[in-house]
Amino acid sequence: MKQIEWNTLGFHYTETNSIVRCAFHGEWKNGQLAGDWDEPYLTTDKYLHLHVSATCLQYGQEAFEGLKVFRGADGQIRVFRWQANAARLKRSAEALKMAAPPEELFGKAMRMVVADNADYIPPYETGATLYLRPLLIGTTPRLGVGPGRDYELIIIPSPIGPYYPGKFHCTTFIINRHVDRAAALGTGQYKVGGNYAASFRATEAAHLQGYDCLFTDSKTHRYIDECSAANFIGIKVTGNKTEYLTPRSTAILPSITNDSLMTLARDKGYRVTRRHIRIEELADLQEAAACGTACVISPIDKVIDPDKGKTYCISRTPGPILTDLYHSLQDIQYGRADDRYGWCEII
Ligand SMILES: Cc1ncc(COP(=O)(O)O)c(C=O)c1O
């Protein structure tokens, strides 16, 4: 195991042994891209020799993923729901007219890079993990606007620190109706780099004020969409009934964490509802959070709506329902609880 200050690692890139790379070469015929993937290979070289006119640089043919590898309480190495990431990368690739790596290839490349970087999987007690960043880029040199015929899948590993090094805590969000992250029928539901660049104007403005940014739907700006890199969850308790609410929108990324939490919530007997959520409904929530691979759950204490001069105070400290869901998911990821849905691959 590497001598790394695991406890002080943040969500930053740390150099590891190797990355894995795999190229595709094809031809377009009658609107279909046909070709073959080479065998994946490991390399210590973290730089690409890329043509300046590559379609990823010129026209944004780029998609990526993010998933975690955990060293469990039992010492076993678990990769969480990588097949779901492979499937989402396939959807993103198809949306940008890129070649989609087959699941078996994704899995093979993932296992190769995890094995070669096993020394960088943080010890169990630290709460740190090995983050994997699969990346798919278009490499064909092109000046005419259109998709290329050559692609490359790369998986970059990096240990990352625990999201909550101290205490599980709340964050305040601010609504921005003046910048849209993605169009209603655009690429918001795909994990493509352009969505993130498009969100920076809003997220950086929010960070300067000490907040995170909550995006509303780009068509009406009346409904909650998502955060820049996380889905939104609200918890509504009425009498002895608990409802797990999450937005339905064509412009948000289908979060694998949210999907997992919805499954756990149903198991706990909560009603799970995915629907349009009006901004004013924040007033009816007892708990709220952002959810995603990096944080699992990031509870929200307040949401500020500057255009309407309103602040929705939700919960000063992380609430019991979301705290319990957070622990239930982490228990599966760290092998402390039965993996009853077969979410983890032990490697
Ligand atoms: C825009 C966006 N929404 C939601 C998520 C959460 O998705 P997941 O739970 O699959 O990490 C992410 C992170 O991947 C994201 O970038």
The ligand as an ORCA input file, in Angstrom:
! r2SCAN-3c Opt
* xyz 0 1
  C     -25.084     16.392    -13.371
  C     -25.001     15.245    -12.434
  N     -26.124     14.831    -11.835
  C     -26.124     13.784    -10.984
  C     -24.952     13.111    -10.688
  C     -24.984     11.946     -9.762
  O     -24.868     10.765    -10.506
  P     -24.249      9.458     -9.862
  O     -25.054      9.151     -8.672
  O     -24.382      8.433    -10.913
  O     -22.842      9.788     -9.530
  C     -23.763     13.515    -11.267
  C     -22.507     12.808    -10.976
  O     -22.178     11.886    -11.667
  C     -23.774     14.593    -12.160
  O     -22.647     15.007    -12.741
*
